[in-house]
Amino acid sequence: MSASLFLLATAYRLVYGILGSYIAARLAPNRPMFHALALGVIGLFASTAGAAATWDAGPAFGPKWYPLTLVATALPCAWIGGKIWKDS
């Protein structure tokens, strides 16, 4: 994929991360921010595992900034999703 397609994939991953955390917070019976952040922690672990598994796998898995961006944005997206629900 080209760099522009990786940017597009990053953008929709950010949107889906925020949306998923918003839904988790909304459906939570109590402590909505905890549930949103718990989903973020799952995303953090999954992104870290994916980055570790593909780190030296070659150019077929894309540039190294892409999995690092997913790791770095997992918790902030979860917090934003929970915050949107909390403030609404």
C-alpha positions in Angstrom: 0.0 0.0 0.0 1.1 3.6 -0.5 1.7 6.0 2.4 -1.6 7.8 1.6 -3.5 4.5 2.1 -1.8 3.9 5.4 -2.9 7.4 6.4 -6.4 6.6 5.4 -6.3 3.3 7.4 -5.0 5.2 10.4 -7.8 7.8 10.1 -10.5 5.2 10.1 -8.9 3.2 12.9 -9.0 6.4 15.0 -12.7 6.9 14.2 -13.5 3.2 14.9 -11.5 3.3 18.2 -13.4 6.4 19.4 -16.8 5.0 18.2 -16.2 1.6 19.9 -15.2 3.2 23.2 -18.2 5.5 23.0 -20.5 2.5 22.5 -18.8 0.6 25.4 -19.3 3.6 27.7 -22.9 4.0 26.6 -23.7 0.4 27.2 -21.9 0.2 30.5 -24.2 -0.4 33.5 -21.9 1.7 35.7 -18.5 3.4 35.5 -18.7 4.2 31.7 -15.2 5.7 31.5 -13.7 2.5 33.1 -15.4 0.4 30.4 -14.2 2.7 27.6 -10.6 2.6 28.9 -10.8 -1.2 29.4 -11.6 -1.5 25.7 -8.6 0.9 25.0 -6.3 -1.4 27.0 -7.4 -4.4 24.9 -6.7 -2.3 21.8 -3.3 -1.3 23.3 -2.4 -5.0 23.9 -3.6 -6.1 20.5 -1.8 -3.3 18.7 1.4 -4.0 20.6 1.2 -7.7 19.7 0.6 -6.8 16.1 3.6 -4.4 16.0 5.8 -7.0 17.7 4.7 -9.8 15.3 5.3 -7.8 12.2 8.3 -5.6 13.2 11.0 -7.4 11.2 8.7 -9.1 8.7 9.7 -6.9 5.8 8.1 -4.2 3.7 5.0 -6.3 3.0 3.6 -5.3 6.3 4.1 -1.6 5.7 6.0 1.2 7.3 7.0 1.0 10.9 5.2 4.2 11.8 1.8 2.6 11.2 1.8 0.0 14.0 3.5 2.5 16.3 0.7 5.0 15.6 -1.9 2.3 16.5 -0.2 1.6 19.8 0.2 5.3 20.6 -3.5 6.1 19.9 -5.3 3.2 21.5 -5.8 4.8 24.9 -6.3 8.4 23.8 -9.1 7.2 21.4 -10.7 5.2 24.2 -10.6 8.2 26.5 -12.1 10.5 23.9 -14.9 8.0 23.3 -15.7 7.7 27.0 -15.5 11.5 27.4 -17.9 12.1 24.6 -20.5 9.8 26.3 -19.8 11.3 29.8 -20.3 14.9 28.5 -23.5 14.2 26.5 
